[in-house]
Amino acid sequence: MSVPQDWTPPTAGSQDSRPSREHVVAGLKATDEGDPELVQLLTPEGERVADPRFDKYATDVDVDALRSLYRDLVLVRRFDREGNALQRQGQLGIWVPLLGQEAAQIGAGRAMAPQDMAFPSYREHGVAWTRGIDPTDLLGIFRGTDHGSWDPKATRFHLYTIVIGNQVLNAAGYAMGQKFEGKVGDGPDSEATICFFGDGATSQGDVHEGFVWAAVYDAPVVFYCQNNQWAISEPTERQSRVPLYKRATGYGFPGIRVDGNDVLACLAVTRWALEECRSGNGPVLIEAFTYRMDAHTTSDDPSRYRLADELELWKLKDPIERVRVNLVREHGVGQEFFDGVQAESDELAARFREFCVNMPQPAPDRMFSQVYAEPSPLIEAQRAEFLDYHASFEGV
């Protein structure tokens, strides 16, 4: 039985809301040595470790595949950093950084089959990359010119969801449809859905409602929780008395915790979970235990609620560095490869920036576009009235 805790908010000026150094260290140890249930295939030191449960889901990851994963991680981080800089320079209204969560996203995204469907929140730039979405297609959301310029049906990647946790309901419903339409089974074309959300979203009712419906209907959906330790300013221990992956037990489906900074483990575990769903075994909850190395968004100041020591300790578990070390030590990859990836990432960032600063201003009547799937006489009448009204101010 859990021990009741005092949830009384601290008084003004109190530091009780901040985790102690001992708590931080204990949490860090739990990511790779303190939790026997945690799945890890690549240690922070770059050592490949065996796991009899999940090794078979990563047997195809040879040196070329590992180099490809490294490239994904570096390029995604580079354009993410450029997005941050563009917001600071007034080119974007806001940016949602993914720094530190690259492995959790690339591993899960690369585990998906082409026919699988993904439902993101607003931070899944890495997953978008794995679905073939150009980073420039993300800019309209954060510049305020569109809601997303990619085709969700073609990419099998839904538009970003801003309302916290709402995508879990969408994903559960979509997965139920996959089952009702007979798209689940042992065939090569069987489908599954994966839904991405953060630890903070697990406190939302929509998430739990999605869990209930998915469990009742054995919906083929992987609930992929990126636990980055902070729901804006609230640490995970103030949201749950148990590890988040153990919540799945209450709904009757399996839950598993994976090292979210280990791209190999995230790839293997997500492959397993998607296979479970495609085979008709119902939903799975994955908790990718990672860390948000930057602010929640560019409107947030994390120095007001978390310790600098905590950030420094998590830097030692960087998801990119462990892959680089493994490539060098175990596969003899030379500096030329890493220099080439860095140069490619800089070119991507330059193209990302150039596209952003040259984005055209949308016409005022854009608000009437794509309101309904079919043409609407009412909308067209409103558009005409608006254009007449707008024209009356020209030259004033």
Helices and strands as residue ranges (DSSP letters): H 21-32, G 55-57, H 63-88, H 102-111, E 117-119, H 125-130, G 135-138, H 139-143, H 152-155, H 166-180, E 193-198, G 199-203, H 205-216, E 221-227, E 230-231, E 234-235, G 236-238, G 244-251, E 255-259, H 263-278, E 284-289, G 302-304, H 308-315, H 319-331, H 335-357, G 364-368, H 377-391
